[in-house]
Amino acid sequence: MNLEWYVEAGRWADAPAALLGVLARRCPEALPTRYGVFEPPQGRYDPAAPDAYTALARDDSAFWFASRPFFGGHTSPPERGDSGQIGLDVDWRVLEADPRWRETVADLFAAAAVALGAFYAEGWVEPGWEVSSNNRLWISAGRKTRGSALGRDGWQGLPAEPAWLTWFGGRYASRSPPHWQPPRRAAACCAARSHRPWTRGRRACWSGSASRRAPGSRASPSRPT
């Protein structure tokens, strides 16, 4: 399962450290073990001295390995565009089997969106990935079904594909129609009224919006750019 948060360039400098804080409090298994910009990663993460990692993640497209049920994540800082991206990969098989992990990851998703000041975030399940015995992900060429919402020139607009979790903040919060307001339980995860959080269903790969549309549909505004 992929979780991705999109952050305005003006907020990016604080984003890597903000994410580490959320992971440490909520899911320490997702914290980096090793990190770098190429394989094999050269950096060994020290929780007592995270500055080496945050400096790299601020300035470079970096990745990290994590502990089960997480695989790791990546950062893509703003370059020519106006937005940066942070991603985190987690084993959906664990979430599907254990509702406690589903709730934990869904709450992590919202808490990170608040801490990062994300203007958009989403979580979805992508089939076709394989897992090695040492907890590494790989996928055969041509099997990846979903591209990044960031292109060479930055943010490309809201993805057309359905997602299990979605978050609308910043530029999209004021555009969300009133019937997207979250139920009380989801609202408790939202630290600021300027954000419109997701709601969620048990099954993945469908839009869990407050409008409760049928599986396979996506409740999102028209695709702005």
Secondary structure, 3 states (H helix, E strand, C coil): CEEEEEEEHHHHHHHHHHHHHHHHHHCHHHCCCEEECCCCCCEECCCCCCHHHHHHHHHCCEEEECCCCEEEEEEECCCCCCEEEEEEEECHHHHHHCHHHHHHHHHHHHHHHHHHCCCEEEEECCCCCEECCCCCEECCCCCCCCCCCEECCEECCCCCCCCCEEEECHHHHHHCCHHHCCCHHHHCCCCCCCCECCCCCCCCCCCCCCCCCCCCCCCCCCCCC
